[in-house]
Amino acid sequence: MYDATLVAARALPPDPLRPAIAVVGSGPSGCYVAQFLAKQWPHSEITIFESLPAPYGLIRYGVAADHQGAK
Ligand SMILES: Cc1cc2nc3c(=O)[nH]c(=O)nc-3n(C[C@H](O)[C@H](O)[C@H](O)COP(=O)(O)OP(=O)(O)OC[C@H]3O[C@@H](n4cnc5c(N)ncnc54)[C@H](O)[C@@H]3O)c2cc1C
């Protein structure tokens, strides 16, 4: 469905002090790069996309089932 507000928002010039950043993957790499970017651009809008139902990648999913505490 046509949405005039979305078209108008896209037409706005990007604000270099408030960049919109997408990070793909919420594993350690994604989380650390998001943290670094947030420090560099405190007013940025950072969105982390994750394909799995829960974040943190192999740090979470790679921990063996018999180590529930660490998980
Ligand atoms: C069994 C095992 C034990 C380990 N033990 C240790 C340990 O004791 N100490 C240690 O330091 N390291 C350990 N590691 C290594 C550590 O887990 C990895 O080095 C670390 O997780 C790598 O981080 P990463 O962010 O690069 O990748 P990952 O952890 O793999 O994270 C990538 C994330 O991106 C998501 N993703 C990928 N593609 C897409 C997409 N197209 N769209 C959305 N999301 C996407 C994935 O679902 C995942 O959540 C272990 C690894 C394994 C497998």
The ligand as a Gaussian input file, in Angstrom:
#p B3LYP/6-31G(d) Opt

LIG

0 1
 C       31.385000     -25.029000      20.283000
 C       32.091000     -23.688000      20.307000
 C       32.725000     -23.282000      21.468000
 C       33.380000     -22.045000      21.521000
 N       34.001000     -21.684000      22.663000
 C       34.623000     -20.497000      22.752000
 C       35.226000     -20.066000      23.968000
 O       35.216000     -20.776000      24.967000
 N       35.835000     -18.854000      23.997000
 C       35.881000     -18.046000      22.885000
 O       36.441000     -16.954000      22.970000
 N       35.309000     -18.427000      21.737000
 C       34.688000     -19.618000      21.628000
 N       34.115000     -20.002000      20.460000
 C       34.251000     -19.129000      19.304000
 C       33.235000     -17.995000      19.345000
 O       31.954000     -18.518000      19.594000
 C       33.293000     -17.333000      17.999000
 O       34.620000     -16.891000      17.743000
 C       32.371000     -16.116000      17.952000
 O       31.060000     -16.498000      18.282000
 C       32.418000     -15.506000      16.551000
 O       31.595000     -14.344000      16.575000
 P       30.947000     -13.778000      15.295000
 O       30.109000     -12.605000      15.726000
 O       31.988000     -13.527000      14.256000
 O       30.059000     -14.950000      14.695000
 P       28.790000     -15.702000      15.335000
 O       28.937000     -15.916000      16.792000
 O       28.605000     -16.891000      14.443000
 O       27.577000     -14.682000      15.124000
 C       27.028000     -14.375000      13.871000
 C       25.544000     -14.052000      14.065000
 O       25.049000     -13.519000      12.858000
 C       23.792000     -14.112000      12.571000
 N       23.615000     -14.023000      11.120000
 C       24.395000     -14.582000      10.161000
 N       23.936000     -14.252000       8.963000
 C       22.839000     -13.465000       9.150000
 C       21.942000     -12.807000       8.280000
 N       22.078000     -12.883000       6.941000
 N       20.925000     -12.086000       8.816000
 C       20.792000     -11.990000      10.171000
 N       21.622000     -12.589000      11.055000
 C       22.632000     -13.315000      10.537000
 C       23.914000     -15.528000      13.091000
 O       22.649000     -16.093000      13.335000
 C       24.698000     -15.294000      14.391000
 O       23.845000     -15.022000      15.485000
 C       33.431000     -21.211000      20.373000
 C       32.756000     -21.618000      19.207000
 C       32.097000     -22.836000      19.171000
 C       31.375000     -23.260000      17.899000

